[in-house]
Amino acid sequence: MVLRFTVGRPAQSEELDAELKRLCRLVSDLARIERGVPVEDLERPVALLDSWVQGIRPAPCLMGLTTDHPTLPGEGRSIVTSDLLLMSDDGHWARTRSNWYRLGRPAGRGRDDA
């Protein structure tokens, strides 16, 4: 799920607020695991998952040509981003699991297209 936000607006959607709380809990759990806290001592209640298998599912992402990427050198380098989490209503900003992106023109639009 990609969450939409409005640039410069102090209060966002309930969905964004809920995702923020979920991610804060995840970060807290990761920090506690890093400190050696046993999983049994983490948040309760814990659901049982029976007859499980590990699966793979597609996630929203962006594909395009990047310049000034923090870890991928080059100009106009073709990439596929990590999972897309946030996109501004105005279409100028996007946040993936690992980076912010300043969005240029969508694919198929020339420099003179509005």
JORAMO-V971760 format. One line per field, one symbol per residue. psi: psi as a letter, one per 40 degrees, with the letter a starting at -180 (. if undefined). A space follows every 10 residues. Layout:
# JORAMO-V971760
psi = ???
This chain:
# JORAMO-V971760
psi = hhhiihhehd haiddddddd dddddddddd ddddeehidd eaiiihihhi fiihihiiii iiiahiifid ehiihfhhih iahhdihide eeiihadeii hhhaiiiehi dei.
